[in-house]
Amino acid sequence: MKKAEVGNIIEFKNGLRGIVEKVNENSVIVDLTYMENYRELDLQERTVVNHKNYKIIK
């Protein structure tokens, strides 16, 4: 499986999308404000996603 790089857009957990801000050994830190409906979902700005749990969109 290919690991995401900083700046990639990834999809995870039932269609959530975000921009990768930092790549760690086992996970990535993702900025969720990329999504248009971010405010409606009442989520925090960033989250951590394990490399096994996302798909690279672009």
C-alpha distances in whole Angstrom, upper triangle without the diagonal:
4,6,10,13,16,18,15,16,14,15,15,17,19,19,20,19,19,18,16,19,18,15,15,14,12,13,14,18,18,22,23,26,24,25,28,29,28,31,32,29,31,28,27,26,23,21,18,15,12,9,8,11,10,10,10,14,15
4,7,9,13,14,12,13,12,14,15,18,20,19,19,17,17,16,14,16,15,12,14,13,12,12,13,16,16,20,21,24,22,23,26,28,27,30,31,29,30,27,26,25,22,20,17,14,13,9,10,12,10,9,9,12,12
4,7,10,12,10,12,10,13,14,17,19,18,18,16,15,13,11,13,12,8,10,10,10,9,9,12,13,17,18,21,20,21,25,26,24,28,29,27,28,24,23,22,18,17,14,12,10,7,9,11,9,9,8,12,12
4,7,8,6,8,8,11,12,16,18,17,15,13,12,10,7,10,9,7,10,11,11,9,8,10,11,13,15,18,16,18,22,23,21,25,26,24,25,22,21,19,16,15,13,11,11,8,11,11,9,8,7,10,9
4,6,6,9,10,13,15,19,21,19,18,15,12,10,7,8,8,7,10,12,13,11,9,10,11,13,16,18,16,18,22,24,22,25,27,25,26,23,21,19,16,16,14,13,13,11,14,15,12,12,9,12,10
4,6,9,11,14,16,19,22,20,17,14,11,8,5,5,6,7,10,13,14,12,9,9,9,11,14,15,14,17,20,22,20,23,26,24,24,21,19,16,14,14,13,13,15,13,17,17,14,14,11,13,11
4,7,9,13,16,19,21,18,16,12,9,6,5,6,9,10,14,17,17,14,11,11,10,10,12,13,11,14,17,20,18,21,24,22,23,20,19,16,14,15,15,15,16,15,18,17,14,14,11,11,9
4,6,10,13,16,18,15,14,10,8,6,5,8,10,10,14,16,16,14,11,11,9,11,12,14,11,14,17,19,18,21,23,22,23,20,19,16,15,15,14,13,15,13,16,15,11,10,7,7,6
4,7,10,14,15,12,10,7,6,5,6,10,12,13,16,18,17,14,11,11,9,9,10,12,9,10,14,16,15,18,20,18,20,17,17,15,13,13,14,12,14,13,15,14,10,9,6,5,5
4,7,10,12,9,8,6,6,6,7,11,12,12,15,17,15,12,10,11,8,10,10,13,10,11,15,16,15,19,20,17,19,16,17,15,13,12,12,10,12,10,12,10,6,6,4,5,7
4,7,8,6,6,4,7,9,10,14,15,15,17,19,17,14,12,13,10,12,10,13,11,11,14,14,14,18,18,15,18,15,16,15,14,12,12,10,12,11,12,9,6,5,6,7,10
4,6,6,5,6,9,11,12,15,16,15,17,18,15,12,11,12,10,12,11,14,13,12,16,15,14,18,18,15,17,14,15,15,13,11,11,8,10,10,10,6,5,6,9,10,13
4,6,6,9,11,14,15,18,19,18,19,20,17,14,14,14,12,14,12,16,15,14,17,15,14,17,17,13,15,13,15,16,14,12,12,9,11,12,11,7,8,10,13,14,17
4,6,9,13,16,17,20,22,21,22,24,20,18,17,17,15,16,14,16,16,13,16,14,14,17,16,13,16,14,16,17,16,15,15,13,15,16,14,11,10,11,14,14,17
4,6,10,13,15,18,20,20,22,24,21,18,17,17,14,14,12,14,13,10,13,12,12,16,15,12,15,14,16,16,16,14,15,13,15,16,15,12,10,10,12,11,14
4,7,11,13,15,17,18,20,22,19,16,14,13,10,11,8,11,10,8,11,10,9,13,13,10,12,11,12,12,12,11,12,11,14,15,15,11,10,11,12,11,14
4,7,10,13,15,16,18,20,19,15,13,12,9,9,7,9,7,6,10,10,10,13,14,12,14,12,13,12,11,11,12,11,14,14,15,12,9,10,10,9,11
4,7,9,12,13,16,19,17,14,11,9,6,5,5,7,5,7,10,12,10,13,15,13,15,12,12,10,9,9,11,10,14,14,16,13,10,11,10,10,11
4,6,9,11,14,17,17,13,10,8,5,5,7,8,7,9,13,15,13,16,18,17,17,15,14,11,9,10,11,11,14,14,16,15,12,12,10,10,10
4,6,7,11,14,13,10,6,6,5,6,9,11,10,13,16,18,16,19,21,19,20,16,15,12,10,10,10,10,12,11,15,13,11,12,10,11,11
4,7,10,14,14,11,7,6,6,7,10,12,12,15,18,19,17,19,22,20,20,17,14,11,9,10,10,11,14,14,17,16,14,15,14,15,14
4,6,10,11,9,6,5,7,10,13,15,15,18,21,23,20,22,25,23,22,19,16,14,11,11,10,11,12,12,16,16,14,16,14,16,16
4,7,8,6,5,7,9,12,15,18,17,20,23,25,22,25,27,25,24,21,19,17,13,12,10,10,10,9,13,14,13,14,13,16,16
4,6,5,6,8,11,14,17,20,20,22,26,27,24,27,29,26,26,22,19,18,14,13,10,10,9,9,13,14,14,16,16,19,19
4,6,8,11,14,18,20,23,23,25,29,30,27,30,31,28,28,24,22,21,18,15,12,11,9,9,12,14,15,17,17,20,21
4,7,10,13,17,19,22,22,24,28,28,25,28,29,26,26,22,21,20,16,14,10,9,6,6,9,11,12,15,15,19,20
4,7,10,13,15,19,19,20,24,24,21,24,26,23,23,19,17,17,13,10,7,5,4,5,8,9,10,13,13,17,18
4,6,10,12,15,15,17,21,21,19,22,23,21,21,17,15,14,10,8,6,5,6,7,10,10,10,12,12,14,15
4,7,10,13,13,15,19,19,16,19,21,18,18,14,12,10,7,6,5,6,9,10,14,12,12,14,14,16,16
4,6,9,9,11,15,16,13,16,18,16,16,12,11,8,5,5,6,7,11,12,14,12,11,13,12,13,14
4,6,7,9,12,13,10,13,16,14,14,11,9,6,5,7,9,11,14,15,18,16,14,15,14,14,15
4,5,6,9,10,7,10,12,10,11,8,8,5,6,7,10,11,15,16,18,15,13,15,14,14,15
4,5,7,9,6,8,11,10,11,9,9,6,8,11,14,15,19,20,22,19,17,18,17,16,16
4,6,9,7,11,13,12,14,12,12,9,10,12,15,15,19,19,21,18,16,16,14,13,13
4,5,5,9,10,10,12,11,12,10,12,13,16,16,19,20,21,18,16,16,15,13,14
4,6,8,9,10,12,12,14,13,15,17,20,20,23,24,25,22,19,19,18,16,17
4,6,5,7,9,10,13,12,15,16,19,19,23,24,25,21,19,20,20,18,19
4,6,5,7,7,9,8,11,13,16,17,21,22,23,20,18,19,19,18,19
4,5,5,7,9,9,13,15,18,20,24,25,26,23,22,23,23,22,23
4,6,8,11,12,15,17,20,21,24,26,27,23,22,23,24,22,24
4,6,9,11,13,14,17,18,21,23,24,20,19,21,22,21,23
4,7,9,12,13,16,18,21,24,25,21,21,23,23,23,25
4,6,8,9,13,14,18,20,21,18,18,20,21,21,22
4,6,7,11,13,17,20,21,18,18,20,21,21,22
4,7,11,13,17,19,21,19,17,19,19,19,20
4,7,10,13,16,18,16,15,17,17,18,19
4,7,10,13,15,12,12,15,16,17,19
4,7,10,12,10,11,14,15,17,18
4,6,8,7,7,11,12,15,17
4,5,5,7,11,13,16,18
4,6,6,9,10,14,15
4,6,9,11,15,17
4,7,10,13,16
4,7,9,12
4,6,9
4,6
4
